[in-house]
Amino acid sequence: MSDKADITLNINGRDHPISVEPRKTLADAIREECGQTGTHIGCEHGVCGACTIIVDGEPVRSCLMFAVQAAGKAIRTVEGLTNGDEMHPMQRAFMEHHGLQCGFCTPGFLMLAVGVLEREPDISDKDLLDVLSSNLCRCTGYQNIIKAVRAAAVEMRLP
C-alpha cells in the first residue's frame, strides 16, 4: 500500500501529474517533482516570502501549503511570467531600477507584486509598501524594489 497521493499540479498552464506524500509542501513539489526551480525556499516557515507564488490568482507562501491542497488549482511561478522571450513588465522594471542584488528573494517579490497588482491595480502607495514589507530582502535596502514595483504598476495598467 502506497502512502503517496497521485495528484496533478497545473503550473503555468502545464499539467504535472505527480505522486507525493501528503505532507510534501507545494514549494518542494514544484522544485523537486516538477522541475520548476525558480521558486526559492528560504525560511520554510512563511516568514521570508522567497517561495511566494500565485495560486488561483492569490499570492501564496508555497512553503505553507501542501502540494495535495494545490491539486486542480491554477499555479503561477516566476517561470510563467515571461511571454515567450518577452519579459513581464515587473521583470523588466526590476532590471531597469536595480531591484535585485543577490537575486534570492527576487522570484518571491516578483510573484507577490504581480499577484497584488493584477488584483488591485490602483493600490495606494501606503498599501503597496505594507504588502511589500511582508517579503524579506537582505541586500537591497528595498528602495529600488519599491521603485521597480511602482514603475511596473504604471506599465501594467496601460491597455
Secondary structure as UniProt FT lines:
FT   STRAND          5..11
FT   TURN            12..13
FT   STRAND          14..20
FT   TURN            22..23
FT   HELIX           26..28
FT   HELIX           29..33
FT   TURN            37..38
FT   TURN            50..51
FT   STRAND          52..55
FT   TURN            56..57
FT   STRAND          58..61
FT   TURN            62..63
FT   HELIX           67..70
FT   TURN            71..72
FT   STRAND          74..76
FT   HELIX           78..80
FT   TURN            84..85
FT   HELIX           89..96
FT   TURN            97..98
FT   HELIX           106..119
FT   TURN            121..122
FT   HELIX           125..132
FT   TURN            133..134
FT   HELIX           143..157
//
